[in-house]
Amino acid sequence: MNQLTPSSGLRCANCGEELKGEFCHGCGQSIKSVIRPVSHMLEDAGDLFFHMDERIVHTLPPLYTKPGFLTLEYFSGRRVRYIAPFRLMFVFCLLAFFFLHLAISDAHFDTGSHAGAPAKDDVSALHAAATAEEVRTLYQGQMEELDAAKAAPDLPAPARAAIGLSQDMVRDAANRRLAELKADPITPDTNAETGAVKRSHRKANGWFVGPTTVDIAWLPDVVTRRLALGIAHFKANIAEVLDGGPGKAEAIRRISEGFFGVLPQTLLVMIPVFALILKLFYAFKRRLYMEHVIVALHSHAFLFISLLGLMLLGFAKDAIHPHFALGSTVILFVQMAMWAWMPVYLLIMQKRVYRQGWPMTLLKYWLIGSVYFWLVLFALCIAVVLGAAH
């Protein structure tokens, strides 16, 4: 007669194998169920992206203070105590450029108004106007300034056409505010001369103000439409920047937003490129390409952590300078030491990882740095162009 025997332990819900850890040794499925409270799912999501557990204590100090130590640990197979290289680099890349974007935006797009009110020659002043009469007064003043700028005899044709576009933008902003105030709109006939000038310069420089079409037969229609839209945005942003009128600040803001939007992806592409450069310069070391990738990830992670630290110290210096000048001076010296440590760190890391003599290490360090500098500069130019198409 068959008898039921109690199970000696938990079994895998997928294949039935007896579990002896957090994962099944038969099929690899985790013992953790996905049917759990939302709080546990949020905790797992944070752990997936940041892994802010005890490993960060073992990872960050040696990464910043011991050049090459973490990379050599990975080469030796000792990995469980440390955060994975790609995750480490990716997280600090996003954090560094987030704070860099804040610093640059604060430096370039601050209107300087102590009361928080927009300048009178800014389009946002039209949106802040309280009455229809104020809207019309601001509109008239801005249009007169643009007309005066356009009347300059030595003004280039692209800038003249861009001023026409800016005038249309000012009129649209004024009409939107008048509609909100339930007042009569400003008709284009009140500025017929502007339209005539714009039409005449559309013929003179059709690339800036003419329609944008992209016709590449071997590309899908959705791609050509996206290219045409990006080129149109690029032309509009550049025209407003060349104009120097009220739309310039908004155009620069759009370009900056687009630039920082594509910058992390652009630098992520440069990681395998840098690893390929290392592979070429150290071809006789017989190291696998993935080993060079780990070197590239750790070196870039160090740079992003340094950039993040410099940004945070800069914010702290600006905050305490009015109250404690000596403290801000100390922070400045710390920042200078951090800037000096960055190239020294990379040199020592290259020496320890690839284990060549100092003369050869210095030569390759200079050659690799020169090649990579121009490649990064080219990548940044591409990012600026993509940002201008935002």
N, C-alpha and C positions, 0 to 999 in steps of 0.2 A: 504494500500500500504506500502510495506516494505521500510524503509529508512536506509541509511548508517549512522552510528554514529561514530564520531572520537574516536580513542583509547585514553584512559586516560594516557597512558605511554608506555614504551617499553615492549615487550613481549618476552618470551623465544623462541628461534628459534627451540628448540627441542620439547617442549610440549605445547607451547602457553600460559603458565601462565604469568600473569603480573609480571614484575620484580620490586623488591623493594630494591635491593642491587646488589652486585657484583656476587651473585649466585642465581639461581632459587630455590625458596622454595619448588617447586613441584618435580623437578627431580635432583636438585643439580648441573646442568651444569653452568659453569662460563659464565659471560657475555662477557669475552674477546674472540675474535676470534683468531684461529691459523693462519689465512691468514693475515699475517702482514709483514712489512719489516724485512729484516735480522737483522738490528740493534736492533730491539725490541726482536728478538729471542735470540740474544747474551746476551742482558741485562737480559732476563728471565733465561738463563742458568747460568749466574753468580749469580743471586739471588737464584737459586735452590741449588747450591753447597755451597755458602758462606753466603748468607743472610747478606751482609755487609751494613745494614741500621742502623737506630737509635737503633735497639735492641741490637747491639753489645756494645753500650755505657751503656745500662742497665744491660748487662750480665757479661762482663769481670771484671769490678771493684769489684762487690760483690762476684763473683766466686773466685777471688784470695784473697780478703781481709776479707771476712766474711764466715768462715767455716760453711757449712750446710745451709746458708741462702737461696740459690737458690733452694736447694732440698726441704726445707720446704715450699717455695713458690709454688713449683709444687704440693706438697701434698695438699696444701690449694686450689688448682684450679686456682691460679693466674699465667697464663702461657703466655698470649699474648705479654707481654712486653719483653720476653726473647727468646733467640735462643733455639731451640729444643735440648735436651741433646745429642742425638746420632749425630746429625749434628755438634754440637759444638765439641764433642770428636773426631769425624772422621776427620774433617778439620785440627784441631790442631795436631792430631796424624800424618797425612801426612806431615804437615809443619815441625814438630819437627824432624822426622826421615829423612826428606830431608836435613835439615841443619846438623844433626848429621852425615849423610853419607858424606856430603862435608867436615866436620871437620876431620873425620877419614881417608878419602881418601887423604886429603892434608897432614895428619901426617904420613901415612904409604907408600904412593906410590910416594912421591916426590923423584926424582932421585938425587936431590941436585946439579944439574948442573946449574951453573949461566948463561951459554950461551944458555941453552935449548937443548944442544946436548945430545943424549943418550950415556950411557957408552959403552965402547968397548965390554964388556962381555954381553951386552944386545942384544936380537934378533932384537930389533928395530934399532940397529946400522947397521944391514945388509940392512934394508929397506932404510936407509938414505945414504948408500954408493953411491958415485957419479960415480965411475968407476968399471969395472969388476975386475980389479986388486985389488982394495980396498976390494971388496966383498970377493975375494979369501983369502986375507990376514986376514981379520976379521974371516972368516970361519975357517981357519987353526988355528988361535990363540984360538978360542973358543973350537974347537975339542980337541986341545992339553990339555986345562984345564980340560975338561970333562974326557979325557983318564987318566990324572993324578989323578983325584978324584976317578975314578973307580978302579985304581990300588991299592988303600988302602987295606991292608989285612984284617982289621977289619970292612970293610964296610958291612952293612946288605944286604941280597939278594934283598929285595924290593927296597932299594935305588940304588943298582947296576942296577937292571932292569929299574928303572926310569931314570937313566943316559942314558941308551940306547935309551929310548923314547925321551929324550931331544936332543940327537945327531941327531935322525931322524928329529926332529922339526927344529933344526938349519940348517940341510942340505936342508929341504924343503924351509925354508925362504931364504937361499942363492940362491937356484935355481929359486925361483920366482923373486928375484931381478935381477939375470943374464938374465932371459927371458925378463924382462923389458928393460935391457940394450942391448938386442940382442946379447948375448954372449953364449958360449957353457956351458951347465949345468955341475954340479959336479955329477959324477956317484957314485952309492953306492959302487962300487968296490974299490974306493980310500980309503974306510974305512972298509975293509972286516973284520978286527978284531972286530970292534964294533958289526957288525951283528952276528958274531959267539958268542961273549959274551952274546948278548941279547938272542940268541936262547938257549944257555945253561941255562940261568937264567929263561927263560920262563918255562922250565921244573921244575926248583927249586921253583918257585913261580908263578904258573899259574894264581892265582887270580888277580894279578895286571896287567899282560900283556896278559893274555889269552882272548879268546872271551867271551862275556857276554851273557848268555841265561837265560830267565825266562820262566818256563813252569808250569803254574798254570791252571789246567783244567777248574776250575769254573769261571775264569776271562775271559772277552772278549779279543780278540786278540789285539785290539788297546791299552788296558790297560797294557797287558804284554809287548808289544813293548815299551810303554812309560816307564815302570819300567826298562826294560833292558837298554834303552838309558840313564836313570838317573843313574843307577848303573855304566855304562861305564864311564859317565862323572865324577862320584864320584871317581872311581879308578884312572882315568887319572889325576884329580886335586890333589888328595892325593899323588900320585906317584911323581908328579912334585914338590910338597912342600917338601916331604922327600928327594928328590934329592938335592935340594939346588942349582941347576944350573941356567942357564939363563931363564928357564921357570918358576922359582919359583914365581917371582913377578907377572907374568901374571896369574898364577894359583891362587894366593892370591887375585888378583883383581877380577877374575871370582867368587871366593867363596864369596867375599865381596858384589859384585853386586847381586848375588843370595840371600845372607842372607838378605840384605836390601830390596830385592824384595818381600820376603815372610814374613818379620818381621811385617808389619802392619796387615796383615791377621791373623798372629799367635796371636798377642795381641788382635785383635778383638774377637777371639775365647775365650780369657781369661776373657772377660767382663761378659758373663753369668756364667762362672765358679766362678768368684769372688762373683757375686750376689747369687749363690747357697750356697757358704760358709757363707755369711751373713745370708741367710735364715736359715741355720742349727744352727748357733750360737745365733740367735735371734728368735728361733721358738716360744717362749712363748709370743712374742710381737704381734703375730697375724697380722703381716703385709703381704700384698700380695707380691708375687715374683716380680712383676713389680715395686713395690716400692723399693725393693733392687736393681733392675736393674738401676733405676734412680740414686740411691746412687752410684753405681759402675760407671755409666757414668760420673757423675759430679766429682767424685774423680779422675778418670783417665784423664778427661779433664783438671783438675787442674794440674796434674802431667805433662801432655804434654805441657801445657802452660808454666809451670816452666822450663821444659827442653828446650823449644824453646827460652825462655828468656835467659837461661844460655848460649846457643849456640851463640845467637846474641851478648850478652855481651862479650863472648870470642873472637868473631871476632873483635869487637870494641876495646877490650884491646890489641890485637895483632897489630891492625892498628895504634893506637896512642902511643904505648909504646916507639918506637924510637924517637918520637917528644915530648911527654909529659908524663914522667914517673909517676908523681903524679896522673894524671888522670887514668892511668892503675892500680895504687895501690887502688884508690877509687873503681874502677870497681871490683877488686878482693874482697874487703870487701863486696860489694853488692852481689857478687856471693856466698860468704860464708854465708851471711844472708839468701839468698834464699834457699841454701841447708839445713840450720837449720830450716827454716820455713816449709819445706815440711812435715816432720814427725809430727811436732806440729800441723799443719793444719789438717792432717788426724785424729789425736787424738781428737781435739776439734770438728771436724765435726761428728765423731762417737758419741761423748758425747751429742751433741745437737740434732742429728737426733733420736737416740734411747733412750735418756733420762733415763739412768741408773746412779747409783752412781759411783763415781770415782774409788773405788777399783775394782768393776766388769768391768767397762769400760777399765781400764788399763789391767786387766787380759785378757779380750777378744781381746783387741787391740794387745797384744803380741801374743796370740794364732792365731788369724786371720792372722797377719803379717807373722808369721813363716810358717803357712801352705801355704799361697799364695806365699811366697818367693820361696819355693821349687818347687811349681807348675810352677811359671814363669821361674825358672832356667831350669826345664825340657823342657818347651816350647822353650826356647832359644836354648837348645841343639838340639831339633828337627829342629829348623830353621837353625842352622849351618849345619846339615846333608843335609837338602834340598838345602841350598846354595852351598854346595860342589858338589851337583849333577847338578849344573847350567852349 
